[in-house]
Amino acid sequence: MGLAYFFAPPIFSLRVDDPFNVVAIIAFMVVSAVITRLVSKLRIRAQQLEDQIVERKRVQDALLETRAELERVTRVTYLGQLTASIAHEINQPLAAVVTNANVCLRWLARDAPDLEEARAAAHRSVQSATHASEIINRIRLLFKKGTPQRELVDVNEVIGDIIELVRGELTRHSISVRTHLAADLPRIMADRVQLQQLVMNLMINGIDAMKQVDGARELSVQSKRGEDEHLLVSVGDTGVGLPQQRDRVFDAFFSTKVHGTGMGLSISRSIVESHGGRLWASDNSPRGAIFSLSIPIKI
């Protein structure tokens, strides 16, 4: 109908007695066939692209889920290494609870109960129980499984929590801790659990590097405000230092430890980069290594 209207008078006529009309009809049919074929190909290609996009999204989601699971497995692995330390940390406040509770009972059982001393012992019991609860909460956060959640985080607070968590391991290997945490640092928008894992990864690596070292063993942790609205954190040790293949220390599955997974530093870098920052390694003086990270304050 469109051909008759535009090319073959009279309007809507389908007569083919005019050679021009014959040519026009053939041309119209050829063009229609070509357009139909092109449209069909375009539809197929569009469907293929849509399927590729869906598949790529599925793969990306799977990769994100796998990375999150690897992060949790790494946390569990490190916590497995810290089992004795954690048990020691929890046993101390629990033992203090029992001791102070018995003291409280003895003060109350006297012929003339000393209420002030009993009250003080009960108060110490509450403090010790609260301390034990805080340790358990820190451990529970590190075992937490779920989607990353950004919130305002005090980096110095995270560092303090992890130092307390590894305190038993530090004591067991005669490692001292030196901290230089800048006061009044601004909080950053970050995932608290991921930052805890990051700091724990770096501290555990430092502890492992010093276990077999003769001489002074010191873990140094520093936080300060850097340039360009960045927050800087560094964890240094006096251990064996960086390996010869120092450019590979952040590669997945690369490890210099006999029983290492090779995932700790790789995951640490991915955590820092997901927060818009960077992580790097350098030599410490006179020996050991320093791992430094820079995270933007405003994200």
SVG drawing of the C-alpha trace seen along z (x, -y; Angstrom):
<svg xmlns="http://www.w3.org/2000/svg" viewBox="-6 -18 76 43">
<polyline fill="none" stroke="black" stroke-width="0.4" points="0.0,0.0 2.9,-2.3 4.5,-1.6 1.2,-2.2 0.6,-5.5 4.1,-6.9 5.1,-5.4 2.2,-3.9 -0.6,-6.2 -3.5,-6.1 -3.4,-5.9 -3.6,-2.3 -3.3,-0.8 -1.4,2.4 -1.2,2.4 2.0,3.6 1.4,2.6 3.9,-0.3 7.5,0.9 8.3,-1.7 5.8,-0.1 7.4,3.3 10.9,1.9 9.5,0.0 7.7,3.1 10.9,5.2 13.0,2.5 10.5,2.2 10.5,6.0 14.3,6.1 14.6,3.2 11.9,4.7 13.8,8.1 17.1,6.4 15.5,4.2 13.7,7.3 17.0,9.2 18.9,6.3 16.2,5.9 16.3,9.6 20.0,9.5 19.8,6.4 17.3,8.1 19.5,11.2 22.5,9.1 20.6,7.0 19.5,10.2 23.0,11.5 24.3,8.3 21.5,8.4 22.5,12.0 26.1,11.0 25.3,8.1 23.2,10.4 26.0,13.1 28.6,10.4 26.5,9.1 26.1,12.7 29.8,13.3 30.6,10.0 28.1,10.8 29.7,14.3 33.2,12.7 32.0,10.2 30.4,13.0 33.6,15.2 35.8,12.3 33.6,11.7 33.7,15.4 37.5,15.4 37.7,12.4 35.7,14.3 37.7,17.5 40.9,15.4 39.5,13.9 38.6,17.3 42.0,18.6 43.8,15.9 41.4,16.3 42.3,20.0 45.9,19.0 44.8,16.7 42.7,19.3 45.0,19.6 45.4,15.8 41.7,15.2 41.1,17.9 43.7,16.2 42.1,12.7 38.6,14.0 39.8,16.1 41.5,13.1 38.3,11.0 36.2,14.1 38.7,15.1 38.6,11.6 34.7,11.8 34.9,15.0 37.6,13.6 35.8,10.4 32.4,12.1 34.0,14.4 35.6,11.3 32.2,9.7 30.6,12.7 33.3,12.8 32.7,9.2 29.0,9.8 29.4,13.0 31.3,11.3 29.6,10.8 29.6,7.1 29.2,7.0 31.4,4.3 29.0,3.0 31.5,0.5 34.1,3.2 31.4,5.6 30.1,2.9 33.6,2.2 34.2,5.9 30.8,6.2 31.7,3.1 35.0,4.7 33.1,7.8 30.8,5.8 33.8,4.1 35.6,7.4 32.4,9.0 32.0,6.0 35.5,6.3 34.9,10.0 31.8,9.1 33.7,6.5 36.3,9.1 33.6,11.5 31.9,8.7 35.1,7.9 35.5,11.6 31.9,11.8 32.4,8.8 35.4,10.5 33.3,13.6 30.4,11.6 29.2,12.6 27.2,10.2 27.3,7.4 29.7,4.5 28.1,1.7 29.7,-1.8 29.6,-3.9 31.6,-6.5 34.6,-4.7 37.3,-5.9 40.5,-4.3 42.3,-4.7 39.5,-2.8 39.8,0.1 43.5,0.2 43.0,0.3 40.5,3.2 42.8,5.3 45.8,4.7 43.7,6.0 42.7,9.0 46.3,10.0 47.7,9.0 48.1,12.6 50.0,13.5 52.3,10.5 53.0,11.5 53.6,15.2 56.3,14.2 57.8,11.4 56.8,8.6 56.4,5.1 54.0,2.6 54.7,-1.0 51.8,-3.2 51.8,-6.8 48.1,-7.5 47.3,-11.1 44.6,-12.6 41.5,-14.2 41.7,-12.3 38.5,-12.6 36.3,-9.5 36.1,-8.0 33.2,-6.4 34.2,-2.8 33.2,0.8 34.3,1.4 34.6,5.2 36.8,4.9 39.0,2.3 39.3,4.6 40.4,7.4 42.8,5.2 44.6,4.1 44.5,7.6 46.1,9.0 48.9,6.5 49.6,7.0 49.5,10.8 52.0,10.6 54.2,8.5 54.0,10.9 54.7,13.9 57.8,12.1 59.3,11.7 58.6,15.1 62.0,16.5 64.0,13.3 66.7,12.9 66.9,9.5 64.4,6.8 60.9,7.6 58.7,4.5 55.4,3.9 54.9,0.2 51.5,-1.2 51.1,-4.8 48.1,-6.9 48.2,-10.5 46.5,-12.9 48.2,-13.0 48.1,-15.4 45.2,-15.8 42.6,-14.9 44.0,-11.4 44.4,-9.4 47.7,-7.4 48.2,-4.2 51.3,-2.2 52.2,1.1 55.9,1.8 57.9,4.8 61.5,5.7 61.2,9.1 62.8,10.8 61.9,8.1 60.4,8.2 61.2,11.1 63.3,10.8 60.2,11.0 58.8,7.9 56.8,6.9 54.7,10.1 53.8,9.7 50.3,8.5 49.7,11.2 47.0,13.7 48.4,17.1 51.9,15.8 53.3,16.5 56.7,16.9 55.2,18.8 55.2,22.6 51.5,22.8 50.5,19.4 47.4,19.1 48.8,16.2 45.5,14.3 46.0,12.0 47.9,9.1 45.9,9.6 42.6,9.2 44.1,6.3 45.0,4.4 41.5,5.1 39.9,3.7 42.0,0.5 41.3,0.0 37.6,0.6 37.7,-2.4 39.5,-4.5 42.9,-4.2 46.2,-2.4 48.5,0.0 52.2,0.4 55.3,2.0 58.7,0.6 61.8,1.6 62.1,0.8 65.3,-0.3 67.4,1.4 65.4,4.4 61.9,5.5 59.1,4.2 56.5,1.4 53.1,1.7 51.4,-1.6 47.9,-2.5 46.3,-5.7 42.5,-6.2 40.6,-9.3 38.8,-11.0 35.9,-12.1 34.4,-9.3"/>
</svg>
